[in-house]
Amino acid sequence: MDPLEAARAALRVRQGAGARHDAPEAPAEALLWARLGTACVARLLNELPDAALYAPSAVPGWTRAHVVARLGYQARALACLAEGAASGAMQPMHASEEARRVEIENGASLPARALRHLVSHAAAHLDVEWRDLSGPAWDAPLTLPDGSVIATRDTPWLRARALWLGAVDLDAGGSLRDAPEGFLDRLLAEAAATWQGPDRTLIATDRASPIRLGAGGSAIRGRAADLARWITGRGPPAGPAAPGLSHEEPLPGVAVDPTSEL
């Protein structure tokens, strides 16, 4: 039995027969990443005074309140998808991309207490929906805003990615160095699969195998967390020097829209 499954089994024993748990078919690892990300964001928000929520974030044009609102409304949207997977009555994440952006703008203007309640309540609701999903529901197909189709079991990954990158976007001390190793490996692999810049080779100094961007090329070295921050467009910008990374040629710019849903 792997360590994660052993821990889940021990928890079920401690909580007793009356407690509800994730279905055996649930994606345990991605759910763990999402729940750890929820705890990380909650800690950062607890340390921020109310006034600081309306200060600029690391996302150009967005305050921290925008980042918090985005995380809150994403949790609501994913909970709706989970509800649809359970009932068979599928519904879209958002009426439209414009509607999503308007929702975030309006959410960013909420009073601090309401904003904190939004993100915490929505996260709890989503977690309940995940916990109550039956095994077959985890394989139900869902259509995302860009028209792509995923399985319900992919939603914890979408949430984990939004939370850990959102922790960085808050610009309040959040770091991908705090993220789980498996999460970082998947984040790097996903970003490399969609890479459209010049050929490079990522050499994570805390990993065994390099990652090729395109056909591979001049090396960019650093810890996996620092490489992941760069390749997801969270800095540093293109240039000859980059804290935490070493490279033979200037880093190529990474065009990522941190305000997008996916």
Residue pairs with C-beta under 8 A, 6 or more apart in sequence:
1 9
4 28
4 29
4 32
5 28
8 21
8 22
8 28
11 21
12 19
12 21
15 21
20 131
20 132
21 131
22 28
22 31
22 130
22 131
22 133
23 133
23 134
23 135
23 138
24 135
25 135
25 136
25 138
25 139
25 153
26 130
26 133
26 135
26 138
26 153
27 138
27 153
27 154
27 156
27 157
29 182
30 153
30 154
30 156
30 157
30 160
31 130
31 156
32 180
33 156
33 157
33 160
33 164
33 179
33 180
33 182
33 183
34 156
34 157
34 159
34 160
34 163
35 127
36 160
36 179
36 180
37 159
37 160
37 162
37 163
37 164
37 166
37 167
37 179
38 123
38 127
38 163
40 163
40 164
40 167
40 174
40 178
41 71
41 119
41 163
41 166
41 167
41 170
41 174
42 120
42 123
44 167
44 170
44 172
44 173
44 174
45 53
45 68
45 116
45 119
45 170
47 172
47 173
48 64
48 170
48 172
50 112
50 113
51 112
52 64
52 172
53 63
53 64
53 65
53 68
53 112
53 115
54 63
54 64
54 65
55 63
55 64
56 62
56 63
56 64
56 171
57 63
57 64
57 66
57 67
57 169
57 170
57 171
58 168
58 169
58 170
58 171
58 234
58 235
58 258
59 66
59 67
59 169
59 258
59 259
62 108
62 169
62 259
63 108
64 170
64 171
64 172
65 107
65 108
65 109
65 110
65 115
66 104
66 105
66 107
66 108
66 259
67 166
67 169
67 170
68 107
68 108
68 115
68 116
68 118
68 119
68 170
69 103
69 104
69 106
69 107
69 108
69 110
69 115
69 118
69 119
70 104
70 107
70 162
70 166
70 259
71 119
71 122
71 123
71 162
71 163
71 166
72 107
72 115
72 118
72 119
72 122
72 123
73 100
73 103
73 104
73 107
73 118
73 122
74 158
74 159
74 162
74 261
75 119
75 122
75 123
75 125
75 126
75 159
76 122
76 125
76 126
77 93
77 94
78 93
78 126
78 155
78 158
78 159
79 122
79 125
79 126
79 129
80 91
80 93
81 90
81 91
81 93
81 142
81 152
81 155
82 126
82 129
82 130
82 133
82 137
82 152
82 155
83 91
83 129
84 90
84 91
84 140
84 142
85 133
85 137
85 138
85 140
85 142
85 152
86 129
86 132
86 133
86 134
86 137
88 140
90 142
90 143
92 143
92 145
93 100
93 144
93 145
93 261
94 100
94 103
94 145
94 261
97 145
97 261
100 145
100 261
101 259
104 259
107 115
107 118
108 115
110 118
126 159
130 155
130 156
133 152
137 152
138 151
138 152
138 153
139 151
139 152
139 153
140 151
140 152
141 149
141 150
141 151
142 149
142 150
142 151
142 152
142 154
142 155
143 149
144 150
144 261
144 262
145 261
145 262
146 262
150 158
157 186
158 262
160 183
161 187
164 176
164 179
164 183
164 187
165 176
165 232
165 234
165 258
166 174
167 174
167 175
167 178
168 174
168 175
168 176
168 229
168 234
169 234
169 258
175 225
176 184
176 225
176 226
176 228
176 229
176 234
177 223
177 225
177 226
179 187
179 225
179 228
181 224
184 224
184 225
184 228
185 207
185 224
187 228
187 232
188 202
188 204
188 211
188 224
188 227
188 228
188 231
189 211
191 228
191 231
191 232
192 202
192 211
192 212
192 213
192 231
195 213
195 214
195 231
197 213
197 214
197 252
197 253
197 254
198 213
198 214
198 217
198 252
199 212
199 213
199 214
199 215
199 216
199 217
200 213
200 214
200 216
200 217
200 218
200 219
200 220
200 252
201 210
201 211
201 212
201 213
201 216
201 217
201 218
201 219
201 220
202 210
202 211
202 212
202 213
202 219
202 220
202 227
202 231
203 210
203 219
203 220
203 221
204 210
204 211
204 221
204 222
204 223
204 224
204 227
205 221
205 222
205 223
206 223
206 224
207 224
210 216
210 219
218 247
218 248
218 249
219 247
219 248
220 227
220 230
220 245
220 246
220 247
220 251
221 245
221 246
221 247
222 230
222 242
222 244
222 245
222 246
223 244
226 243
226 244
226 245
227 245
229 235
229 244
230 236
230 242
230 245
230 251
230 254
231 254
232 254
232 256
233 254
233 255
233 256
233 258
234 258
236 242
236 243
236 245
236 251
237 251
237 253
238 250
238 251
238 252
238 253
239 250
239 251
240 250
242 251
245 251
